[in-house]
Amino acid sequence: MNGMSPSDASRAKLMRTVHRTAAHSRWLATEIQDALNDPRLSLPLEEAMAAMEAEIDAVDRVSAIDCAPAQKPYPSRAPRRQ
């Protein structure tokens, strides 16, 4: 054992969770503020959703090709080397 009582270990775990939650909240607040400060033009929701749907469809098409069963190769009509 590490010399900590179960109560101390529980308290330490709770403190780690609180610190991680606070760090995440600070990170998220920074991300949101950065997005609000971004000088680039924003897209209307419909345009953004259409662009994301197109991206998802493209990934799905590539995934479908990658997951498709391999086709049997056509026999070659070229003469074989001896």
PDB file with SEQRES, HELIX, SHEET and CRYST1 records, atoms N, CA, C and O in Angstrom:
SEQRES   1 A   82  MET ASN GLY MET SER PRO SER ASP ALA SER ARG ALA LYS          
SEQRES   2 A   82  LEU MET ARG THR VAL HIS ARG THR ALA ALA HIS SER ARG          
SEQRES   3 A   82  TRP LEU ALA THR GLU ILE GLN ASP ALA LEU ASN ASP PRO          
SEQRES   4 A   82  ARG LEU SER LEU PRO LEU GLU GLU ALA MET ALA ALA MET          
SEQRES   5 A   82  GLU ALA GLU ILE ASP ALA VAL ASP ARG VAL SER ALA ILE          
SEQRES   6 A   82  ASP CYS ALA PRO ALA GLN LYS PRO TYR PRO SER ARG ALA          
SEQRES   7 A   82  PRO ARG ARG GLN                                              
HELIX    1 AA1 PRO A    6  ASN A   37  1                                  32    
HELIX    2 AA2 LEU A   45  CYS A   67  1                                  23    
CRYST1    1.000    1.000    1.000  90.00  90.00  90.00 P 1           1          
ATOM      1  N   MET A   1       0.851  -1.186   0.000  1.00  0.00           N  
ATOM      2  CA  MET A   1       0.000   0.000   0.000  1.00  0.00           C  
ATOM      3  C   MET A   1       0.893   1.246   0.000  1.00  0.00           C  
ATOM      4  O   MET A   1       2.067   1.166   0.364  1.00  0.00           O  
ATOM      5  N   ASN A   2       0.356   2.366  -0.396  1.00  0.00           N  
ATOM      6  CA  ASN A   2       1.165   3.577  -0.528  1.00  0.00           C  
ATOM      7  C   ASN A   2       1.192   4.425   0.748  1.00  0.00           C  
ATOM      8  O   ASN A   2       1.689   5.551   0.720  1.00  0.00           O  
ATOM      9  N   GLY A   3       0.677   3.915   1.848  1.00  0.00           N  
ATOM     10  CA  GLY A   3       0.697   4.656   3.101  1.00  0.00           C  
ATOM     11  C   GLY A   3      -0.462   5.622   3.267  1.00  0.00           C  
ATOM     12  O   GLY A   3      -0.551   6.291   4.297  1.00  0.00           O  
ATOM     13  N   MET A   4      -1.349   5.718   2.292  1.00  0.00           N  
ATOM     14  CA  MET A   4      -2.502   6.602   2.370  1.00  0.00           C  
ATOM     15  C   MET A   4      -3.703   5.823   2.878  1.00  0.00           C  
ATOM     16  O   MET A   4      -3.920   4.676   2.489  1.00  0.00           O  
ATOM     17  N   SER A   5      -4.471   6.445   3.736  1.00  0.00           N  
ATOM     18  CA  SER A   5      -5.704   5.793   4.181  1.00  0.00           C  
ATOM     19  C   SER A   5      -6.702   5.826   3.028  1.00  0.00           C  
ATOM     20  O   SER A   5      -6.579   6.651   2.123  1.00  0.00           O  
ATOM     21  N   PRO A   6      -7.690   4.932   3.057  1.00  0.00           N  
ATOM     22  CA  PRO A   6      -8.716   4.964   1.995  1.00  0.00           C  
ATOM     23  C   PRO A   6      -9.391   6.330   1.880  1.00  0.00           C  
ATOM     24  O   PRO A   6      -9.723   6.768   0.779  1.00  0.00           O  
ATOM     25  N   SER A   7      -9.589   6.986   2.988  1.00  0.00           N  
ATOM     26  CA  SER A   7     -10.218   8.314   2.974  1.00  0.00           C  
ATOM     27  C   SER A   7      -9.323   9.333   2.270  1.00  0.00           C  
ATOM     28  O   SER A   7      -9.799  10.144   1.476  1.00  0.00           O  
ATOM     29  N   ASP A   8      -8.007   9.284   2.569  1.00  0.00           N  
ATOM     30  CA  ASP A   8      -7.065  10.197   1.914  1.00  0.00           C  
ATOM     31  C   ASP A   8      -6.974   9.908   0.424  1.00  0.00           C  
ATOM     32  O   ASP A   8      -6.922  10.832  -0.387  1.00  0.00           O  
ATOM     33  N   ALA A   9      -6.954   8.629   0.060  1.00  0.00           N  
ATOM     34  CA  ALA A   9      -6.883   8.251  -1.353  1.00  0.00           C  
ATOM     35  C   ALA A   9      -8.120   8.740  -2.095  1.00  0.00           C  
ATOM     36  O   ALA A   9      -8.026   9.221  -3.224  1.00  0.00           O  
ATOM     37  N   SER A  10      -9.269   8.614  -1.458  1.00  0.00           N  
ATOM     38  CA  SER A  10     -10.514   9.073  -2.070  1.00  0.00           C  
ATOM     39  C   SER A  10     -10.495  10.589  -2.258  1.00  0.00           C  
ATOM     40  O   SER A  10     -10.922  11.105  -3.290  1.00  0.00           O  
ATOM     41  N   ARG A  11      -9.998  11.284  -1.250  1.00  0.00           N  
ATOM     42  CA  ARG A  11      -9.915  12.746  -1.314  1.00  0.00           C  
ATOM     43  C   ARG A  11      -8.936  13.171  -2.409  1.00  0.00           C  
ATOM     44  O   ARG A  11      -9.202  14.131  -3.133  1.00  0.00           O  
ATOM     45  N   ALA A  12      -7.815  12.472  -2.537  1.00  0.00           N  
ATOM     46  CA  ALA A  12      -6.822  12.796  -3.566  1.00  0.00           C  
ATOM     47  C   ALA A  12      -7.414  12.576  -4.962  1.00  0.00           C  
ATOM     48  O   ALA A  12      -7.213  13.383  -5.870  1.00  0.00           O  
ATOM     49  N   LYS A  13      -8.138  11.482  -5.110  1.00  0.00           N  
ATOM     50  CA  LYS A  13      -8.770  11.204  -6.409  1.00  0.00           C  
ATOM     51  C   LYS A  13      -9.773  12.297  -6.757  1.00  0.00           C  
ATOM     52  O   LYS A  13      -9.834  12.745  -7.901  1.00  0.00           O  
ATOM     53  N   LEU A  14     -10.554  12.723  -5.776  1.00  0.00           N  
ATOM     54  CA  LEU A  14     -11.529  13.791  -5.991  1.00  0.00           C  
ATOM     55  C   LEU A  14     -10.827  15.085  -6.393  1.00  0.00           C  
ATOM     56  O   LEU A  14     -11.300  15.791  -7.284  1.00  0.00           O  
ATOM     57  N   MET A  15      -9.704  15.406  -5.749  1.00  0.00           N  
ATOM     58  CA  MET A  15      -8.972  16.630  -6.078  1.00  0.00           C  
ATOM     59  C   MET A  15      -8.416  16.574  -7.504  1.00  0.00           C  
ATOM     60  O   MET A  15      -8.444  17.574  -8.221  1.00  0.00           O  
ATOM     61  N   ARG A  16      -7.906  15.394  -7.918  1.00  0.00           N  
ATOM     62  CA  ARG A  16      -7.415  15.255  -9.298  1.00  0.00           C  
ATOM     63  C   ARG A  16      -8.548  15.498 -10.288  1.00  0.00           C  
ATOM     64  O   ARG A  16      -8.365  16.167 -11.305  1.00  0.00           O  
ATOM     65  N   THR A  17      -9.716  14.949  -9.979  1.00  0.00           N  
ATOM     66  CA  THR A  17     -10.873  15.130 -10.862  1.00  0.00           C  
ATOM     67  C   THR A  17     -11.274  16.596 -10.940  1.00  0.00           C  
ATOM     68  O   THR A  17     -11.585  17.101 -12.019  1.00  0.00           O  
ATOM     69  N   VAL A  18     -11.268  17.275  -9.809  1.00  0.00           N  
ATOM     70  CA  VAL A  18     -11.628  18.698  -9.772  1.00  0.00           C  
ATOM     71  C   VAL A  18     -10.634  19.512 -10.592  1.00  0.00           C  
ATOM     72  O   VAL A  18     -11.031  20.402 -11.345  1.00  0.00           O  
ATOM     73  N   HIS A  19      -9.338  19.212 -10.449  1.00  0.00           N  
ATOM     74  CA  HIS A  19      -8.311  19.947 -11.202  1.00  0.00           C  
ATOM     75  C   HIS A  19      -8.433  19.690 -12.699  1.00  0.00           C  
ATOM     76  O   HIS A  19      -8.296  20.614 -13.500  1.00  0.00           O  
ATOM     77  N   ARG A  20      -8.686  18.448 -13.078  1.00  0.00           N  
ATOM     78  CA  ARG A  20      -8.846  18.131 -14.505  1.00  0.00           C  
ATOM     79  C   ARG A  20     -10.074  18.828 -15.078  1.00  0.00           C  
ATOM     80  O   ARG A  20     -10.041  19.340 -16.197  1.00  0.00           O  
ATOM     81  N   THR A  21     -11.149  18.843 -14.311  1.00  0.00           N  
ATOM     82  CA  THR A  21     -12.374  19.509 -14.768  1.00  0.00           C  
ATOM     83  C   THR A  21     -12.136  21.006 -14.948  1.00  0.00           C  
ATOM     84  O   THR A  21     -12.585  21.596 -15.930  1.00  0.00           O  
ATOM     85  N   ALA A  22     -11.443  21.607 -14.018  1.00  0.00           N  
ATOM     86  CA  ALA A  22     -11.140  23.043 -14.116  1.00  0.00           C  
ATOM     87  C   ALA A  22     -10.248  23.322 -15.321  1.00  0.00           C  
ATOM     88  O   ALA A  22     -10.458  24.301 -16.038  1.00  0.00           O  
ATOM     89  N   ALA A  23      -9.256  22.468 -15.545  1.00  0.00           N  
ATOM     90  CA  ALA A  23      -8.363  22.657 -16.698  1.00  0.00           C  
ATOM     91  C   ALA A  23      -9.152  22.526 -17.998  1.00  0.00           C  
ATOM     92  O   ALA A  23      -8.939  23.294 -18.936  1.00  0.00           O  
ATOM     93  N   HIS A  24     -10.054  21.564 -18.053  1.00  0.00           N  
ATOM     94  CA  HIS A  24     -10.865  21.388 -19.256  1.00  0.00           C  
ATOM     95  C   HIS A  24     -11.768  22.602 -19.477  1.00  0.00           C  
ATOM     96  O   HIS A  24     -11.932  23.061 -20.607  1.00  0.00           O  
ATOM     97  N   SER A  25     -12.337  23.106 -18.421  1.00  0.00           N  
ATOM     98  CA  SER A  25     -13.204  24.290 -18.531  1.00  0.00           C  
ATOM     99  C   SER A  25     -12.427  25.493 -19.049  1.00  0.00           C  
ATOM    100  O   SER A  25     -12.935  26.249 -19.878  1.00  0.00           O  
ATOM    101  N   ARG A  26     -11.186  25.679 -18.562  1.00  0.00           N  
ATOM    102  CA  ARG A  26     -10.355  26.785 -19.055  1.00  0.00           C  
ATOM    103  C   ARG A  26     -10.033  26.595 -20.534  1.00  0.00           C  
ATOM    104  O   ARG A  26     -10.095  27.542 -21.318  1.00  0.00           O  
ATOM    105  N   TRP A  27      -9.691  25.369 -20.907  1.00  0.00           N  
ATOM    106  CA  TRP A  27      -9.380  25.078 -22.311  1.00  0.00           C  
ATOM    107  C   TRP A  27     -10.592  25.366 -23.192  1.00  0.00           C  
ATOM    108  O   TRP A  27     -10.466  26.004 -24.238  1.00  0.00           O  
ATOM    109  N   LEU A  28     -11.769  24.892 -22.768  1.00  0.00           N  
ATOM    110  CA  LEU A  28     -12.983  25.093 -23.555  1.00  0.00           C  
ATOM    111  C   LEU A  28     -13.317  26.572 -23.683  1.00  0.00           C  
ATOM    112  O   LEU A  28     -13.688  27.032 -24.763  1.00  0.00           O  
ATOM    113  N   ALA A  29     -13.188  27.319 -22.595  1.00  0.00           N  
ATOM    114  CA  ALA A  29     -13.462  28.760 -22.644  1.00  0.00           C  
ATOM    115  C   ALA A  29     -12.520  29.454 -23.631  1.00  0.00           C  
ATOM    116  O   ALA A  29     -12.937  30.354 -24.360  1.00  0.00           O  
ATOM    117  N   THR A  30     -11.256  29.035 -23.654  1.00  0.00           N  
ATOM    118  CA  THR A  30     -10.285  29.603 -24.589  1.00  0.00           C  
ATOM    119  C   THR A  30     -10.660  29.274 -26.028  1.00  0.00           C  
ATOM    120  O   THR A  30     -10.607  30.141 -26.900  1.00  0.00           O  
ATOM    121  N   GLU A  31     -11.039  28.026 -26.278  1.00  0.00           N  
ATOM    122  CA  GLU A  31     -11.453  27.617 -27.628  1.00  0.00           C  
ATOM    123  C   GLU A  31     -12.658  28.427 -28.112  1.00  0.00           C  
ATOM    124  O   GLU A  31     -12.701  28.866 -29.261  1.00  0.00           O  
ATOM    125  N   ILE A  32     -13.621  28.615 -27.232  1.00  0.00           N  
ATOM    126  CA  ILE A  32     -14.829  29.374 -27.591  1.00  0.00           C  
ATOM    127  C   ILE A  32     -14.469  30.824 -27.879  1.00  0.00           C  
ATOM    128  O   ILE A  32     -14.936  31.399 -28.862  1.00  0.00           O  
ATOM    129  N   GLN A  33     -13.638  31.418 -27.023  1.00  0.00           N  
ATOM    130  CA  GLN A  33     -13.256  32.814 -27.233  1.00  0.00           C  
ATOM    131  C   GLN A  33     -12.472  32.966 -28.527  1.00  0.00           C  
ATOM    132  O   GLN A  33     -12.673  33.930 -29.265  1.00  0.00           O  
ATOM    133  N   ASP A  34     -11.570  32.012 -28.808  1.00  0.00           N  
ATOM    134  CA  ASP A  34     -10.820  32.054 -30.065  1.00  0.00           C  
ATOM    135  C   ASP A  34     -11.762  31.996 -31.265  1.00  0.00           C  
ATOM    136  O   ASP A  34     -11.560  32.704 -32.252  1.00  0.00           O  
ATOM    137  N   ALA A  35     -12.777  31.164 -31.182  1.00  0.00           N  
ATOM    138  CA  ALA A  35     -13.742  31.058 -32.279  1.00  0.00           C  
ATOM    139  C   ALA A  35     -14.513  32.362 -32.441  1.00  0.00           C  
ATOM    140  O   ALA A  35     -14.755  32.806 -33.564  1.00  0.00           O  
ATOM    141  N   LEU A  36     -14.896  32.972 -31.337  1.00  0.00           N  
ATOM    142  CA  LEU A  36     -15.627  34.243 -31.400  1.00  0.00           C  
ATOM    143  C   LEU A  36     -14.749  35.369 -31.953  1.00  0.00           C  
ATOM    144  O   LEU A  36     -15.249  36.269 -32.629  1.00  0.00           O  
ATOM    145  N   ASN A  37     -13.456  35.323 -31.672  1.00  0.00           N  
ATOM    146  CA  ASN A  37     -12.529  36.351 -32.138  1.00  0.00           C  
ATOM    147  C   ASN A  37     -12.044  36.126 -33.564  1.00  0.00           C  
ATOM    148  O   ASN A  37     -11.387  36.999 -34.131  1.00  0.00           O  
ATOM    149  N   ASP A  38     -12.349  34.983 -34.153  1.00  0.00           N  
ATOM    150  CA  ASP A  38     -11.863  34.639 -35.491  1.00  0.00           C  
ATOM    151  C   ASP A  38     -12.398  35.653 -36.500  1.00  0.00           C  
ATOM    152  O   ASP A  38     -13.612  35.821 -36.619  1.00  0.00           O  
ATOM    153  N   PRO A  39     -11.494  36.343 -37.241  1.00  0.00           N  
ATOM    154  CA  PRO A  39     -11.937  37.382 -38.163  1.00  0.00           C  
ATOM    155  C   PRO A  39     -12.522  36.846 -39.479  1.00  0.00           C  
ATOM    156  O   PRO A  39     -13.113  37.600 -40.252  1.00  0.00           O  
ATOM    157  N   ARG A  40     -12.356  35.562 -39.721  1.00  0.00           N  
ATOM    158  CA  ARG A  40     -12.877  35.018 -40.983  1.00  0.00           C  
ATOM    159  C   ARG A  40     -14.399  35.074 -40.999  1.00  0.00           C  
ATOM    160  O   ARG A  40     -15.049  35.058 -39.954  1.00  0.00           O  
ATOM    161  N   LEU A  41     -14.949  35.140 -42.205  1.00  0.00           N  
ATOM    162  CA  LEU A  41     -16.395  35.157 -42.342  1.00  0.00           C  
ATOM    163  C   LEU A  41     -16.984  33.845 -41.860  1.00  0.00           C  
ATOM    164  O   LEU A  41     -16.389  32.783 -42.046  1.00  0.00           O  
ATOM    165  N   SER A  42     -18.134  33.919 -41.252  1.00  0.00           N  
ATOM    166  CA  SER A  42     -18.780  32.686 -40.801  1.00  0.00           C  
ATOM    167  C   SER A  42     -19.709  32.181 -41.896  1.00  0.00           C  
ATOM    168  O   SER A  42     -20.162  32.942 -42.751  1.00  0.00           O  
ATOM    169  N   LEU A  43     -19.980  30.886 -41.850  1.00  0.00           N  
ATOM    170  CA  LEU A  43     -20.873  30.270 -42.828  1.00  0.00           C  
ATOM    171  C   LEU A  43     -22.263  30.154 -42.238  1.00  0.00           C  
ATOM    172  O   LEU A  43     -22.417  29.938 -41.036  1.00  0.00           O  
ATOM    173  N   PRO A  44     -23.280  30.297 -43.079  1.00  0.00           N  
ATOM    174  CA  PRO A  44     -24.625  29.993 -42.591  1.00  0.00           C  
ATOM    175  C   PRO A  44     -24.687  28.504 -42.222  1.00  0.00           C  
ATOM    176  O   PRO A  44     -23.980  27.687 -42.813  1.00  0.00           O  
ATOM    177  N   LEU A  45     -25.511  28.163 -41.271  1.00  0.00           N  
ATOM    178  CA  LEU A  45     -25.618  26.788 -40.795  1.00  0.00           C  
ATOM    179  C   LEU A  45     -25.873  25.810 -41.934  1.00  0.00           C  
ATOM    180  O   LEU A  45     -25.275  24.735 -41.975  1.00  0.00           O  
ATOM    181  N   GLU A  46     -26.755  26.176 -42.857  1.00  0.00           N  
ATOM    182  CA  GLU A  46     -27.097  25.266 -43.956  1.00  0.00           C  
ATOM    183  C   GLU A  46     -25.866  24.943 -44.807  1.00  0.00           C  
ATOM    184  O   GLU A  46     -25.679  23.800 -45.224  1.00  0.00           O  
ATOM    185  N   GLU A  47     -25.031  25.947 -45.063  1.00  0.00           N  
ATOM    186  CA  GLU A  47     -23.811  25.722 -45.848  1.00  0.00           C  
ATOM    187  C   GLU A  47     -22.828  24.836 -45.090  1.00  0.00           C  
ATOM    188  O   GLU A  47     -22.234  23.921 -45.661  1.00  0.00           O  
ATOM    189  N   ALA A  48     -22.666  25.111 -43.823  1.00  0.00           N  
ATOM    190  CA  ALA A  48     -21.740  24.320 -43.007  1.00  0.00           C  
ATOM    191  C   ALA A  48     -22.194  22.871 -42.942  1.00  0.00           C  
ATOM    192  O   ALA A  48     -21.379  21.956 -43.062  1.00  0.00           O  
ATOM    193  N   MET A  49     -23.508  22.656 -42.751  1.00  0.00           N  
ATOM    194  CA  MET A  49     -24.024  21.285 -42.667  1.00  0.00           C  
ATOM    195  C   MET A  49     -23.878  20.571 -44.004  1.00  0.00           C  
ATOM    196  O   MET A  49     -23.543  19.387 -44.032  1.00  0.00           O  
ATOM    197  N   ALA A  50     -24.122  21.263 -45.107  1.00  0.00           N  
ATOM    198  CA  ALA A  50     -23.979  20.655 -46.430  1.00  0.00           C  
ATOM    199  C   ALA A  50     -22.520  20.261 -46.674  1.00  0.00           C  
ATOM    200  O   ALA A  50     -22.246  19.191 -47.218  1.00  0.00           O  
ATOM    201  N   ALA A  51     -21.592  21.121 -46.274  1.00  0.00           N  
ATOM    202  CA  ALA A  51     -20.175  20.809 -46.440  1.00  0.00           C  
ATOM    203  C   ALA A  51     -19.784  19.596 -45.596  1.00  0.00           C  
ATOM    204  O   ALA A  51     -19.036  18.734 -46.056  1.00  0.00           O  
ATOM    205  N   MET A  52     -20.282  19.527 -44.378  1.00  0.00           N  
ATOM    206  CA  MET A  52     -19.965  18.384 -43.510  1.00  0.00           C  
ATOM    207  C   MET A  52     -20.579  17.097 -44.053  1.00  0.00           C  
ATOM    208  O   MET A  52     -19.941  16.045 -44.017  1.00  0.00           O  
ATOM    209  N   GLU A  53     -21.809  17.170 -44.554  1.00  0.00           N  
ATOM    210  CA  GLU A  53     -22.447  15.986 -45.141  1.00  0.00           C  
ATOM    211  C   GLU A  53     -21.642  15.481 -46.334  1.00  0.00           C  
ATOM    212  O   GLU A  53     -21.462  14.274 -46.497  1.00  0.00           O  
ATOM    213  N   ALA A  54     -21.157  16.405 -47.171  1.00  0.00           N  
ATOM    214  CA  ALA A  54     -20.349  16.015 -48.321  1.00  0.00           C  
ATOM    215  C   ALA A  54     -19.060  15.343 -47.864  1.00  0.00           C  
ATOM    216  O   ALA A  54     -18.632  14.350 -48.451  1.00  0.00           O  
ATOM    217  N   GLU A  55     -18.447  15.879 -46.825  1.00  0.00           N  
ATOM    218  CA  GLU A  55     -17.215  15.286 -46.286  1.00  0.00           C  
ATOM    219  C   GLU A  55     -17.474  13.890 -45.723  1.00  0.00           C  
ATOM    220  O   GLU A  55     -16.695  12.967 -45.957  1.00  0.00           O  
ATOM    221  N   ILE A  56     -18.557  13.743 -44.992  1.00  0.00           N  
ATOM    222  CA  ILE A  56     -18.915  12.434 -44.424  1.00  0.00           C  
ATOM    223  C   ILE A  56     -19.199  11.436 -45.538  1.00  0.00           C  
ATOM    224  O   ILE A  56     -18.760  10.288 -45.470  1.00  0.00           O  
ATOM    225  N   ASP A  57     -19.928  11.864 -46.558  1.00  0.00           N  
ATOM    226  CA  ASP A  57     -20.229  10.972 -47.688  1.00  0.00           C  
ATOM    227  C   ASP A  57     -18.950  10.524 -48.380  1.00  0.00           C  
ATOM    228  O   ASP A  57     -18.822   9.361 -48.760  1.00  0.00           O  
ATOM    229  N   ALA A  58     -18.000  11.447 -48.545  1.00  0.00           N  
ATOM    230  CA  ALA A  58     -16.732  11.098 -49.198  1.00  0.00           C  
ATOM    231  C   ALA A  58     -15.974  10.059 -48.371  1.00  0.00           C  
ATOM    232  O   ALA A  58     -15.423   9.105 -48.922  1.00  0.00           O  
ATOM    233  N   VAL A  59     -15.946  10.239 -47.073  1.00  0.00           N  
ATOM    234  CA  VAL A  59     -15.265   9.276 -46.200  1.00  0.00           C  
ATOM    235  C   VAL A  59     -15.978   7.929 -46.251  1.00  0.00           C  
ATOM    236  O   VAL A  59     -15.329   6.883 -46.293  1.00  0.00           O  
ATOM    237  N   ASP A  60     -17.319   7.951 -46.247  1.00  0.00           N  
ATOM    238  CA  ASP A  60     -18.084   6.704 -46.333  1.00  0.00           C  
ATOM    239  C   ASP A  60     -17.800   5.966 -47.633  1.00  0.00           C  
ATOM    240  O   ASP A  60     -17.686   4.740 -47.644  1.00  0.00           O  
ATOM    241  N   ARG A  61     -17.686   6.720 -48.738  1.00  0.00           N  
ATOM    242  CA  ARG A  61     -17.395   6.078 -50.032  1.00  0.00           C  
ATOM    243  C   ARG A  61     -16.026   5.408 -50.007  1.00  0.00           C  
ATOM    244  O   ARG A  61     -15.876   4.278 -50.473  1.00  0.00           O  
ATOM    245  N   VAL A  62     -15.032   6.101 -49.465  1.00  0.00           N  
ATOM    246  CA  VAL A  62     -13.687   5.529 -49.385  1.00  0.00           C  
ATOM    247  C   VAL A  62     -13.695   4.311 -48.465  1.00  0.00           C  
ATOM    248  O   VAL A  62     -13.060   3.302 -48.771  1.00  0.00           O  
ATOM    249  N   SER A  63     -14.404   4.395 -47.344  1.00  0.00           N  
ATOM    250  CA  SER A  63     -14.475   3.266 -46.414  1.00  0.00           C  
ATOM    251  C   SER A  63     -15.146   2.068 -47.069  1.00  0.00           C  
ATOM    252  O   SER A  63     -14.724   0.929 -46.869  1.00  0.00           O  
ATOM    253  N   ALA A  64     -16.196   2.325 -47.856  1.00  0.00           N  
ATOM    254  CA  ALA A  64     -16.895   1.227 -48.527  1.00  0.00           C  
ATOM    255  C   ALA A  64     -15.973   0.544 -49.523  1.00  0.00           C  
ATOM    256  O   ALA A  64     -16.011  -0.677 -49.670  1.00  0.00           O  
ATOM    257  N   ILE A  65     -15.150   1.321 -50.203  1.00  0.00           N  
ATOM    258  CA  ILE A  65     -14.203   0.736 -51.161  1.00  0.00           C  
ATOM    259  C   ILE A  65     -13.156  -0.078 -50.412  1.00  0.00           C  
ATOM    260  O   ILE A  65     -12.821  -1.190 -50.816  1.00  0.00           O  
ATOM    261  N   ASP A  66     -12.639   0.483 -49.312  1.00  0.00           N  
ATOM    262  CA  ASP A  66     -11.611  -0.215 -48.542  1.00  0.00           C  
ATOM    263  C   ASP A  66     -12.128  -1.502 -47.916  1.00  0.00           C  
ATOM    264  O   ASP A  66     -11.364  -2.449 -47.728  1.00  0.00           O  
ATOM    265  N   CYS A  67     -13.422  -1.547 -47.589  1.00  0.00           N  
ATOM    266  CA  CYS A  67     -13.991  -2.712 -46.909  1.00  0.00           C  
ATOM    267  C   CYS A  67     -14.608  -3.713 -47.882  1.00  0.00           C  
ATOM    268  O   CYS A  67     -15.023  -4.796 -47.469  1.00  0.00           O  
ATOM    269  N   ALA A  68     -14.672  -3.370 -49.149  1.00  0.00           N  
ATOM    270  CA  ALA A  68     -15.287  -4.270 -50.123  1.00  0.00           C  
ATOM    271  C   ALA A  68     -14.434  -5.521 -50.265  1.00  0.00           C  
ATOM    272  O   ALA A  68     -13.206  -5.456 -50.201  1.00  0.00           O  
ATOM    273  N   PRO A  69     -15.094  -6.669 -50.461  1.00  0.00           N  
ATOM    274  CA  PRO A  69     -14.299  -7.882 -50.648  1.00  0.00           C  
ATOM    275  C   PRO A  69     -13.472  -7.782 -51.920  1.00  0.00           C  
ATOM    276  O   PRO A  69     -13.896  -7.193 -52.914  1.00  0.00           O  
ATOM    277  N   ALA A  70     -12.306  -8.358 -51.869  1.00  0.00           N  
ATOM    278  CA  ALA A  70     -11.407  -8.311 -53.028  1.00  0.00           C  
ATOM    279  C   ALA A  70     -12.010  -9.118 -54.168  1.00  0.00           C  
ATOM    280  O   ALA A  70     -12.546 -10.208 -53.966  1.00  0.00           O  
ATOM    281  N   GLN A  71     -11.912  -8.570 -55.351  1.00  0.00           N  
ATOM    282  CA  GLN A  71     -12.405  -9.288 -56.527  1.00  0.00           C  
ATOM    283  C   GLN A  71     -11.310 -10.209 -57.032  1.00  0.00           C  
ATOM    284  O   GLN A  71     -10.119  -9.933 -56.890  1.00  0.00           O  
ATOM    285  N   LYS A  72     -11.749 -11.316 -57.628  1.00  0.00           N  
ATOM    286  CA  LYS A  72     -10.778 -12.234 -58.209  1.00  0.00           C  
ATOM    287  C   LYS A  72     -10.151 -11.552 -59.417  1.00  0.00           C  
ATOM    288  O   LYS A  72     -10.850 -10.952 -60.235  1.00  0.00           O  
ATOM    289  N   PRO A  73      -8.835 -11.648 -59.523  1.00  0.00           N  
ATOM    290  CA  PRO A  73      -8.198 -11.011 -60.679  1.00  0.00           C  
ATOM    291  C   PRO A  73      -8.536 -11.770 -61.958  1.00  0.00           C  
ATOM    292  O   PRO A  73      -8.727 -12.986 -61.952  1.00  0.00           O  
ATOM    293  N   TYR A  74      -8.601 -11.030 -63.034  1.00  0.00           N  
ATOM    294  CA  TYR A  74      -8.827 -11.668 -64.331  1.00  0.00           C  
ATOM    295  C   TYR A  74      -7.552 -12.391 -64.744  1.00  0.00           C  
ATOM    296  O   TYR A  74      -6.452 -11.884 -64.527  1.00  0.00           O  
ATOM    297  N   PRO A  75      -7.692 -13.555 -65.330  1.00  0.00           N  
ATOM    298  CA  PRO A  75      -6.475 -14.253 -65.756  1.00  0.00           C  
ATOM    299  C   PRO A  75      -5.784 -13.458 -66.854  1.00  0.00           C  
ATOM    300  O   PRO A  75      -6.430 -12.888 -67.733  1.00  0.00           O  
ATOM    301  N   SER A  76      -4.488 -13.432 -66.787  1.00  0.00           N  
ATOM    302  CA  SER A  76      -3.711 -12.706 -67.777  1.00  0.00           C  
ATOM    303  C   SER A  76      -3.654 -13.498 -69.074  1.00  0.00           C  
ATOM    304  O   SER A  76      -3.543 -14.724 -69.066  1.00  0.00           O  
ATOM    305  N   ARG A  77      -3.730 -12.780 -70.182  1.00  0.00           N  
ATOM    306  CA  ARG A  77      -3.602 -13.428 -71.479  1.00  0.00           C  
ATOM    307  C   ARG A  77      -2.156 -13.361 -71.991  1.00  0.00           C  
ATOM    308  O   ARG A  77      -1.828 -13.868 -73.064  1.00  0.00           O  
ATOM    309  N   ALA A  78      -1.314 -12.721 -71.189  1.00  0.00           N  
ATOM    310  CA  ALA A  78       0.091 -12.603 -71.588  1.00  0.00           C  
ATOM    311  C   ALA A  78       0.779 -13.950 -71.424  1.00  0.00           C  
ATOM    312  O   ALA A  78       0.487 -14.697 -70.490  1.00  0.00           O  
ATOM    313  N   PRO A  79       1.684 -14.252 -72.329  1.00  0.00           N  
ATOM    314  CA  PRO A  79       2.400 -15.540 -72.198  1.00  0.00           C  
ATOM    315  C   PRO A  79       3.264 -15.541 -70.937  1.00  0.00           C  
ATOM    316  O   PRO A  79       3.839 -14.517 -70.565  1.00  0.00           O  
ATOM    317  N   ARG A  80       3.345 -16.661 -70.309  1.00  0.00           N  
ATOM    318  CA  ARG A  80       4.145 -16.790 -69.102  1.00  0.00           C  
ATOM    319  C   ARG A  80       5.608 -16.983 -69.449  1.00  0.00           C  
ATOM    320  O   ARG A  80       5.955 -17.607 -70.452  1.00  0.00           O  
ATOM    321  N   ARG A  81       6.448 -16.439 -68.604  1.00  0.00           N  
ATOM    322  CA  ARG A  81       7.892 -16.644 -68.776  1.00  0.00           C  
ATOM    323  C   ARG A  81       8.249 -18.036 -68.278  1.00  0.00           C  
ATOM    324  O   ARG A  81       7.697 -18.532 -67.296  1.00  0.00           O  
ATOM    325  N   GLN A  82       9.153 -18.622 -68.957  1.00  0.00           N  
ATOM    326  CA  GLN A  82       9.574 -19.980 -68.564  1.00  0.00           C  
ATOM    327  C   GLN A  82      10.857 -19.922 -67.793  1.00  0.00           C  
ATOM    328  O   GLN A  82      11.373 -20.958 -67.374  1.00  0.00           O  
TER     329      GLN A  82                                                      
END                                                                             
